[in-house]
Amino acid sequence: MQAMQAKTVIEPWTSPFLFFGLAFILMASKSPDSLTNAQFWAEDGSVFFQQQFGSHLPRIGTAYAGYLHVLPRLIAWLASFFSHGKAPLIYNLFACFITSWSMCYTALRLRPFLPMVLTLAIFLLAPINGEIFGTLTNVQWFTQFALVALCMPVGDGYREARNEIFVSVLVVLIGLTGPAAIFLTMINLGILGGAWILARVRPSWPLSMGLRQYVARLPSLRIILIALCALIQLLFVVTNSPAATNEITGIAQYGIPKLIGVMLGHIIPVHVFGFHFIPPVLWLLIELALVLTIVRSVRLPFEAKISIMQLLAFSLLVAFSAAALKDTRAMLQFATSDRYFYTLKFVFWWMTYLALASRTLGRQTDSLALVLCTIIYVALINGAPLQRKNLQDLEWKKHATELKAQGPHYLPINPSPWAVKVITRPAVDNSATAQ
């Protein structure tokens, strides 16, 4: 049986520009009021707008929730050159642009072994509570896809020398937005360390030779930049961690071994499918079968195997870190903390497709059709809207006019009771104090 070829299938409709345009339209449709009646959401107003208000320089060195958010800070700074009434629209427009680019870029990089239509279907139909769409606060849940893809020596657009300066800047901007660089560096170190050890212990093993070839093609500059970003973020995590709360963490509640079982057997399936319908033990067997089928397949190219395992490890690190440090009981409900499982929604269906494609006797299109039908079925039986609910219209433009007057201001934003709290001072001291 011939191995699956790691080459791009020409799909006329998947031109990068056309696909980006489609992704942007779909992203906007996922949050229909984000561009038509823009409102601030949570940290967009109470953190990024509020802390940028009155400052002439971008607040890129200001940490929030323990780490840096460079991309949102830069956009907040750019928006400060326009009227305050337009700030939510500018934030949301950039959010839609960044998230659309992230999904488009990831799909293009993975296209040699993962059909773009599959990635698009997951984005459109995967059950999700919708809070991450159309808001600047949540762009990190999409840019993390692109950050992982940027490290992979596969797919379209991989040019180590061409436009590498631009790509390096992009890597730094994404790496300093959220904690993704920390998790990715852990995985990169694991790959590099594993390749080094196997090269000395079992150099003739197929795994050892495959890892050496894969590591030799890694974009070394990007790997180093991401590691530096991870180090910077770790320093901020250590020095700017949020104050301790009385919240019961997953580790305190279950302990590490039981927490792993609860996550793999209950919490992750709930967030992938939107509901729980199979006993945890069966879920563990299904997940193990997917991994073993992919790893042991002789039809899948090595780069497909290691790339999907890299994505799996990354998504599990994101999910488990959240579960370990937060109240895991809330995660048992689909609508709560769903953002921590967003990458897993994609990885599960990607793995399902690869497992089927590596075992079926028919064409790969048969496996794709089967997975697409299953995704559609899951979306239908969930019966939940596939887009974010419209935010409450709090008449931001009307409230923003109050900022022209001197004195303290309290401007309500979504969700209640979040608000923007600033003090407008005289023009000679045009600064703002966040309360």
Order of alpha helices (4+ residues) and beta strands (2+ residues): alpha-alpha-alpha-alpha-alpha-alpha-alpha-alpha-alpha-alpha-alpha-alpha-alpha-alpha-alpha-alpha-alpha-alpha-beta-beta
